[in-house]
Amino acid sequence: MTRSRNATAWILALAVRAVAAPAPASTPVKAPAHTVVVSTTSASPTATGLPAPKAPYWLKAYSTAPFEESWSATLSVNNLDADLPKVLKAITAAGGALTQNLDAFVSSKANHTQQLVLTVPRGQERALLKAWRRLGDLPTPQTRSPVSGLPADEVRAKIDRLMKERVERAADLAKLPVALELEDEVLEHLLLVESIAKDEDARIRIDLLVRQR
């Protein structure tokens, strides 16, 4: 009886191994020239072969630039030495300020040029341009908006989900300190992005080259 049971177990084991074993590779058959071969293998979703991130993508980078806009402009004046103080006075009158001391900016006595970098409160930039144009020629500045196009609804949705989970799953998160730290970092970043986007006192950064004609 024992031998019969052992034999039966041995046969079952062989059967299981046969079922589990991978099917032998078949010899590839070359398709005729007129035959269309359809591949059943799905293409890799990304160039690196990694799966595409699911929505929402929590590690998505958002701009935290503290300026709503950055401008680049060139002001041509008749006399650099005489007009530069007037340029600086116009900045102060508009509520603007240089980003560092005047002596720290690049200048050239030989070429009669002075580089300035300043910030001005939003809403005062037009008045500043008008004042500068009274001093010389100032073409329309080139502008870029690092915060423009920020998906505010997307950011707020992420913040709401994180805050809800922190309240409803506080006990579970307490057992997962690394996960909690990750959530803290993501939430801090999202709140910073949102606060910058809502900042009504955002300042415009202007790179200005003052040169003598």
C-alpha positions in Angstrom: 0.0 0.0 0.0 2.9 2.3 0.9 4.6 1.6 -2.5 1.3 2.4 -4.3 1.0 5.7 -2.5 4.6 6.6 -3.2 4.2 5.8 -6.9 1.0 7.8 -7.1 2.7 10.8 -5.5 5.7 10.5 -7.8 3.4 10.4 -10.9 1.5 13.5 -9.6 4.8 15.4 -9.0 5.9 14.6 -12.6 2.6 15.8 -13.9 2.9 19.1 -12.0 6.4 19.7 -13.2 5.3 19.0 -16.8 2.5 21.5 -16.5 4.7 24.2 -14.9 7.5 23.8 -17.3 7.8 26.4 -20.1 6.7 25.3 -23.5 9.7 24.4 -25.8 10.7 27.1 -28.2 9.4 26.4 -31.6 11.5 26.8 -34.7 10.6 30.2 -36.3 8.9 29.9 -39.6 9.8 32.5 -42.2 6.6 34.2 -43.5 6.1 34.5 -47.2 6.7 38.0 -48.7 3.0 38.7 -49.1 2.2 37.7 -45.5 1.5 40.5 -42.9 2.9 39.6 -39.5 1.1 41.1 -36.5 3.2 41.3 -33.3 1.3 40.5 -30.1 4.0 42.0 -27.9 3.0 45.4 -26.5 5.5 48.3 -27.2 7.4 49.8 -24.3 5.5 52.8 -23.0 8.6 54.9 -22.6 12.0 55.2 -24.4 13.7 53.8 -21.3 11.5 50.7 -21.1 10.0 51.9 -17.8 6.2 52.1 -17.4 4.7 55.6 -17.9 3.9 57.4 -14.7 0.3 57.0 -13.5 -1.8 60.1 -12.9 -1.4 62.0 -10.7 2.4 61.9 -10.9 3.3 62.9 -7.4 7.0 63.7 -8.2 6.2 66.1 -11.1 8.3 69.2 -10.8 6.6 72.6 -10.6 8.3 75.9 -11.0 9.0 77.7 -7.7 10.5 80.8 -9.3 9.7 83.8 -7.1 9.0 86.0 -10.1 5.9 86.1 -12.2 7.9 87.3 -15.2 11.5 87.9 -16.2 12.3 90.6 -18.7 15.4 91.4 -20.8 15.8 94.9 -22.1 18.4 97.4 -23.6 18.2 101.1 -22.9 20.2 103.4 -25.1 21.0 106.8 -23.7 22.9 109.8 -24.9 25.4 109.9 -22.0 25.8 107.0 -19.6 27.5 108.9 -16.8 24.8 111.6 -16.8 21.7 109.4 -17.4 22.5 106.4 -15.3 21.5 108.2 -12.0 18.2 109.0 -13.7 17.7 105.3 -14.6 18.3 104.3 -11.0 16.0 107.1 -9.7 13.2 105.8 -12.0 13.7 102.3 -10.5 13.3 103.6 -6.9 10.3 105.7 -7.9 8.5 102.6 -9.2 9.2 100.7 -6.0 11.9 98.6 -7.6 15.3 97.7 -6.3 18.6 96.3 -7.6 19.3 92.7 -6.7 22.8 93.7 -5.4 25.0 96.8 -5.0 25.6 98.8 -8.2 29.4 98.2 -8.0 28.8 94.4 -8.2 27.3 94.6 -11.7 29.3 94.3 -14.9 30.2 97.6 -16.5 32.6 98.8 -19.2 34.1 102.3 -19.3 35.5 101.6 -22.8 32.2 100.5 -24.2 30.1 102.9 -22.1 27.8 100.1 -20.8 26.3 99.2 -17.5 24.5 95.9 -16.7 21.7 96.0 -14.1 19.4 93.4 -12.6 16.4 94.6 -10.6 13.0 93.7 -9.4 9.8 95.8 -9.6 6.4 95.1 -8.1 3.8 93.8 -10.4 1.7 96.7 -11.7 4.6 99.2 -11.7 6.5 97.8 -14.7 4.7 99.9 -17.3 5.3 103.2 -15.4 9.0 102.2 -15.1 9.3 101.5 -18.9 7.6 104.9 -19.6 10.1 106.7 -17.3 13.0 104.9 -19.0 11.8 105.8 -22.5 11.9 109.5 -21.6 15.7 109.0 -21.1 16.4 107.1 -24.3 15.5 104.4 -26.7 14.0 101.2 -25.2 12.6 98.5 -27.5 9.9 96.2 -26.2 11.6 93.9 -23.7 11.7 90.2 -24.2 9.6 88.4 -21.6 9.2 85.0 -20.2 6.8 83.7 -17.5 8.2 80.8 -15.5 5.0 80.4 -13.5 2.6 80.9 -16.4 0.6 77.8 -17.2 0.9 76.4 -13.7 -1.9 73.8 -13.3 -3.4 75.3 -10.2 -6.3 72.9 -10.1 -3.9 69.9 -10.3 -1.8 71.2 -7.5 -4.8 71.9 -5.3 -6.2 68.5 -5.9 -2.9 66.9 -4.8 -2.8 69.0 -1.7 -6.4 68.0 -0.8 -5.7 64.3 -1.2 -2.5 64.4 0.9 -4.2 66.4 3.7 -7.2 64.0 3.7 -5.0 61.0 3.9 -2.9 62.5 6.7 -6.1 62.9 8.7 -7.9 59.7 7.9 -4.8 57.4 7.9 -2.8 59.1 10.6 -2.4 55.9 12.6 -1.2 53.9 9.6 1.2 56.6 8.5 2.7 56.7 12.0 3.8 53.1 11.4 5.5 54.1 8.1 7.9 57.0 9.0 9.6 57.0 5.6 6.3 57.3 3.8 5.2 60.0 6.1 8.4 62.0 5.5 7.9 61.6 1.7 4.4 62.9 2.1 5.7 65.8 4.1 8.2 66.8 1.5 5.7 66.5 -1.4 3.1 68.5 0.5 5.6 71.2 1.5 6.6 71.6 -2.2 3.0 71.8 -3.4 2.0 74.4 -0.8 5.0 76.5 -1.8 4.1 76.3 -5.5 0.5 77.3 -4.7 1.5 80.2 -2.5 3.9 81.6 -5.2 1.1 81.3 -7.8 -1.3 83.2 -5.6 1.2 85.8 -4.5 -0.4 89.2 -5.5 2.8 90.9 -4.6 4.9 89.0 -7.1 7.8 91.0 -8.5 9.0 91.2 -12.0 12.7 90.6 -12.6 14.4 92.8 -15.2 17.8 92.3 -16.8 18.6 95.8 -18.1 21.6 96.8 -20.2 22.2 100.5 -20.2 24.4 101.7 -23.0 25.6 104.9 -24.5 24.7 105.6 -28.1 
